[in-house]
Amino acid sequence: MQQSKQAKPLPYNDPAHWDKMVAAYEAQSQPFTTLFADAAVARLPIGPSSKVIDVATGTGAAALAAARSGADVTAIDFSAGMVARVRAHGLPNIEARQMDGQALDLPDAAFDAAVSVFGVMLFPDWRAGLREMARVTRPGGSAAIAVWKSADGAAVHLLLSQIIRRLYPDTVTPMPVSGLAELADPTRLGTAVVAAGFSDPDVTEITHDFKLNVANPADVDKLFEFMPHWSGLDADQSAAVAHALRSEIEQRRVGDSFAIPSTALIATARRP
């Protein structure tokens, strides 16, 4: 058997990577992440007179949820492609801007509420991202931050990681970004939110199923190349993991759908 190689992380911190993923992300991920975005935004005391910032908006799940409340939303992302997609919704109460969430080009205390759904946790300097959210939130304002409860994320990433660890517990599979692991614990998440400048954190869990379409086995195989753990396996290991995944799908599928339970932590807090 060949020596396993070091896993190469996906280029999460490259805007061009996300530019290429806009259509796929909106089709495959947004229906799932919207469930969590709606839950996070519902925890914010916002309405028609509110000003809200959505940090790392992606294709706009949280921004759209906040806009439905009547709030004026500023949706920011470092990916020009993601920003263009949010603008394409054409909603008058959403302004989408390309911006680095670690250094927001926005004034202090400009917003009544700040939200980030699976965004800040991916930043190279996620602490700076949280601090910037606090800086632009007015005193008395609020925030909601959603992260995955597992350091392996959710959906197919989570399932594949579980299978690899079950089969090869000694395989080195470093995570691409530190925020995923650091914020995946309720206590550490609450502590980080306070350290950023918020107060009175409250962390709740919410679980939804990611429903993978398994009608075409070839489509399932294509998922592997996007997984950060996959590149750390040799040929024999890759074949064994793929076989284990297909076996699990066959055992648990319901028709053409395969459910992967995924849990998020949603931290809400106040700006003192």
Helices and strands as residue ranges (DSSP letters): H 15-20, H 22-24, I 25-29, H 30-42, E 51-55, H 61-68, E 72-77, H 80-88, E 94-98, E 111-117, G 120-122, H 126-135, E 137-148, H 155-167, H 178-182, H 186-196, E 199-213, H 217-222, G 224-226, G 230-232, H 235-252, E 257-270
